[in-house]
Each structure stands twice: as structure tokens, then as C-alpha cells.
Amino acid sequence: QKSWIHDGIIALLKDHNVAIALTDARWISRRTMLALAERPTASFAYMRWMGPNRDVVDYSRIQHDRTRELETWAEAIRAIPVREVYGYVNNHFAGHSPESARQLQSLIGQQPVYPQDLEEQMSLF
């Protein structure tokens, strides 16, 4: 809720080293979240890419091109004044959260991990 974001809450989070959840979602403007990224409330950042698309029901592939949004967030991540950034991508963001996460990794200069590059896991049984 945008009404929760005010100087008192920001100060409280900062006092307790709690990261505000920077969220890309339909219920709060991206501009507001990006501005908050410049004012971290903790020694780390936490970001969530939720997306507006509740109509997505097949999560096996990207269905909505969110490249522009991810480029904007990648720029914010590079500029954020903390070293650790944790993130969560929901399937509703673009249709397939693992691929969205890999795309973001590429945009921030990290080497994405692709399933075909992983070794087969051993069986527990």
C-alpha cells in the first residue's frame, strides 16, 4: 500500500535494518519503488517482480516481454548503494520466472545458470 510509505516507516525500517520490499507490481508505481531504491533502509536490498498479469496460467515460457522493465531495474540495482540484493520473480511477471531471473542476471552482468548446464542430481532413494 502506497499509504504505508512515509518517513516514519522508512525511519523504523532503517532503525531495525529491515529492507523495504521494492516491488514491481500493479498496486504501486514503479517510479515510487525506484525512488525508494535510492534510499535503502537496510544493509541489503530486497526486490520483488510480481507483474500485472494475473491472466497468465501457463508458466512454461515467457509470454509478456518485460525487457524494458528489467533494464530499468538493472540500472537501479547497479546504482543502489548496498552490495547485497535479494530478489524474487513471480511467474505472473512475464510468464516464466526462471527465465525472467536469468534475463535480469544477464542485465546486471552475472552469468545466468541454465538447467541444461546443471549436472543431474542424485536420487534420494
Summary of the structure (lengths in Angstrom):
residues: 125
radius of gyration: 16.2
end to end distance: 46.1
largest distance: 53.3
contacts: 322
relative contact order: 0.16
helix: 38%
strand: 14%
